[in-house]
Amino acid sequence: MPEAVNATAGALLGFLRQGPLTGYQLAAQAQERIGGYWTVTRSQVYRELATMADKGLVRRGPTGARESQPYALTRAGHAAFAGWLAREPEPENLRIPLLLRLAFIDALDRDQLRTVLARHREEHAARLTAYEQRASALADAGVPEEQWLPLRFGIRYERAALGWFGELPEDLRPRGDDTQ
């Protein structure tokens, strides 16, 4: 029976299917490919790599420049990845710090809140633009749409978030901003 792995380890094993990568490269891949919906810190990457190496799921390569060390997938790692994919995904755990703060809106300073809301709206707009550009690049490269389903979800999510910002009460919109 394959080793059971958590979702972060499963994702890292998935990235390693393309060939050996260092922890730094894995962290960059995670940020680029899944960072919009799955948070993986660099320290998590290195912790998971150490654990997976101890379990025989990855093999450490020779240490290179600046102490970088590539990791390669083993047969056991391939099996663990396949086992992780075959398991039912856990329910999502939505955590949005902005909404948590809004649960206590009666205690928030309105001017500060308008500033925070404007900044978050700008972040969502920038993320939407980046997602749309990436989708266009993938389409131009001939990557099948089924391989960028998470990106399409991200685009819809950001559009929905921007729609929510557009529905904010007038007194919460940034002063002079009628574009929301």
N, C-alpha and C positions, 0 to 999 in steps of 0.2 A: 504494500500500500504506500502511495507517495506521501511524503512529508506534507502536513498541512501548514500553509503559510498565511499570514495576514495580507490584507489588501495592498499595503505599501510594498511588502516583499514580492507579492505577485506581480505588481507593476514593474518593479526593478528587474525581475526575472524576464518579463516580457520584453523589456528594452534590450536585455543581454542576448536575446535570440538573434540579433543582427550581428553580433560579434563582441569581442572583449571591449570593455569600457572601464575607465577609472571612476572612482567615486565622484570626482568633480564633473566628469562628462555625464554620469548618470543623473546628478543633481540638475545639470543644465537641461538634459533631455526631459526630466520630470517637469521642470518649470515651463519649458516650451510646449510640451505635448499635453500635459495634464494639469498644469498649474492653475488653469481657470476653474477647475472644479475639484481638485484634490491637492491638498497642501502637503508638500514633502520638503522638510528642511534638510540642509546639507548634513547636519548632525544625525538625522534619522537615516539618511542614506548610508553613512559610514557605520552606524550601529547595525542596520539590517545586513549590510555586507559582511560584517564580522560574524553575526549570527548565522547567516547562510553559509559562510565558509566553514564554520564549526560543524554545521549539519551536513556538509558535503554537497550543497546545492550549487555552489560556485567554487571555482578554483582560482587562487591568487596567482597572478603572473609575476614576473621579475620586476623589482622596484626600478623605476626609471628616474628621469630628471625631476627634481624638486620632490622627491619621495613619492611620486605618483606610482600607483600600482594598478594595473588592469585586472579585471575580474572576468572570467569566462564561465559560461553555463556548463554544468556537468549533466550527465544523463539523469541523475537524481533531480537536478534543477529543472530539466525539461519536464520530468514527470510531475514535480511539484507545481510547476506553472500550469500544466494541463489539468491537474487536480483542482487547482484554485479556479481556473476558468469554468470547470464543470460544476462547481458548487453554486448554489443559489446566492446571488449578491445580498448582502445585508441591507436592511432598510436605510434610506438616507437619513443623515443627522444634520439637519439644517441649522446652521449657527451664523447669524448675521448680527454683528455687534451694533450696527446702526439701529436695527429694529429693537434690539434689547434696550437701548437707551430710550427709544421712542415710547417704550412701555411706561416710562416715567416722565412723559412730556410735560406734565404739570410742574415739575421741578427744574426744567431746563430753561436757560436764558434764551429768549427768542432770537436775539441778534446772533448769538453764537450758534444756535441751531440752524439758522438760515445759512450761515457760512459753511457749517458742516454739511448740510444737505446739498449746497451748491458744489462743494468739492466732491462729494460722492457721486453726484450726477455727472460731473465732468469725468470721473474715473470710469463710470459705466459707458459713457459715450466713447471714450478713448479705447476701452476694451472692445466695444462693438466694432469700431473702425478696424482695430487690429485683427479681430476674428474674421471680418469680411475680407480684408486683404489676404489673410492666410487662405481662406476658402477659395478666393479667386486664383491664388497661386497654385493651390492643389488642383483645381479644375484645369488650369492651363497646363499643368504637368501631366494631366491625364490620370490622376489618382482616382480610383473608383469612389463614388460618393459614399458607399457603405463604409469605407475606411475613415471617413471624417464625420461620422454620425455624432460623436461628442462635440465636435466643433459646431455643427448645425444646432445642437441643443444650446450651446453657449451663445450663439447668435440670437436665438429666440429668447433665451433668458435675459440677455442684455436689452433687447427690445422691450420685453415686458417690464424690466426694472425702469427703463426710461419712461415708459408709459405711466408707471406708478408715480414717478417724480412729476410728470405732467399733470397729475390729478391732485397734487398737494393743494391744500387750502392757500388762498392768495397770501395770507399773512405769514406763510412759511417759505414763500418763494423769495429768492434774492431780489433786493430792491432794484428796480429798473429792468428786470428780466421778464419779458412777456413771451419768450420763446418756448417756455416749458409747456 
